[in-house]
């Protein structure tokens, strides 16, 4: 009879398997940590430089929902990097003020405005607006427009939504973005002067599904899926003419902005700080083949933790957070109604 040595004792196989699994798990965790830290802590000295066209003409970015909030803040960050910007919004006075602000911030900045209501714009109006940009070199599209265009109070049960509330939310958050993107693709496909093109679609952490924000969260889930599908389509070997167009969904958590001023912790970023993170980290995320970017480091960490929770715990914690948010927003609305 052949006797096995100590290395081949009866328990050696399960021990070896468990050890291998443990080593691979540690290596994977280290790789994830390294990727997380380098994404958020190592940023380019010249952000989005690969999206600038060569030559003497200024390269432009079209930003929707750009008269205030995150959209305007992205405009600020881009003009600092030497881009021209086209600000699209539905309030002429706010757009004029935004244009003046950007030109004070960067005196040589080229700034145009387009007045358009995302909920009511017709395909022909949108086509005319895009055609008006044909004299510009446009390499970046920022689909930022979005919100809760419903009857007040803003946070409420889905059963109280009217058909108009549902249609308005879809029109503003999804339909306009999809229509504008397809109209802009011919401009973004142009490669005069070389360089790449970039589409940034603003989503929200609400895409996970949140009570009192059912329609809003659902439309943001569409943004994520739309972005991933379009990114994979444009980089396909079967469409070499669009391989230079990158697409990225931007997923904010809580951000202090004009439209989100209640129930926000003081530790959360302002719209200006958040926009700077987008501009500094977007190209790095694209190079890593990411389809989604959570620019604020703590938002990225929070989403990761949320993904690890059991559904029962996740539902409870999301519910608690949204109850607080609802009380803050709706409390302001109720006070304003009493003060009338």
C-alpha positions, 0 to 999 in steps of 0.5 A: 500500500502506498502511503500519502505524505503530510502534503496529501493528508485527507483534508489537503484538497478543501484546504487548498481550495479555500486558500486559493479562494481566499487569496483571489478574494484578497487580490480582487479587493486590493484591485478594486481599492486601487481602482477606486482610489486612483479614479478619485485621487489621480486626475489629469492636469489637463481635463478633457484635453482629448476632446478638444479639436485641433486648429485655431477654432474653439471647441464647444460643449452643448449643455442642457438645463444650463441656466442654473444648478449643476448645468451652469456649474458644468459650464463654469468648469468647462470655460475654465478649461478653454471650451466654448459653451452653448447653454440650453434652458427655458428661462431667457432671463436666467440664461442671460445672467448665466452667460454674463457670469461665464464671460466674467469668469473667463473673459475670452469664453465663447458663450451662446444660449438656446431658449427651449422648453424640454417638455414642449419642444417639437422635433422641428424646433429641436432640429432647427436649434441643432442646425444653428450650431453647424458653424461650430466645432462641438465635441461634448454634449451634456444632457443635464436637464431633468427634474420633477415637473409635477404638481406640488407637493414634490414628494408624494405617492405614485397613486396620486400622480396624474397622467399629465404628471407621468408624461411631463416627467418622461418628456423632461427626463427622457424623451428630450434627451433621446431626441437631442442626442440623436440630432447631435450625433452627426455633429459629434461624429465629425472629426475635423481637427481630430480629437474625440467626442463625449456625451455625458448623461446626468442620472441620479442615485434615485435610479435604484428605486425610491419611494415618493420618487417612483417616476423620477427614479424610473426615468433615471434608470432609463438614463443609465440603460440608454447610456450603456447601450449607446456607448456599446453601440458607438464603440462597436467594430461594425461602426468605426465612424463613431468609435471616437464618441464616448458615452458616460452616465453621471450619477450624483447623490445629494448635491447642494444646488438650486433645485436641491436645497432642502434636507441636504447635509452640510458635508455634501458637495455644492454644484460647483464642486461636483461639476469640477469632479465631473470634468476632472474625472470623466476622461479617466472613467472613459479610459477604464471602460466605465459606463457610469461615473459617481464623481463624488468619492463618498457617493461612490462609496455609499452606492457600493455599500448599498449594493451589499445590503440585503433587500430588506435592509436596503428598503428600510434604509432608503425608506428612512432617508426618503421620509426625511427628504419628503418632510423637508421638501414638503414642509417648505411647500406647506409653509409657502402655502400657509404664507400666501 
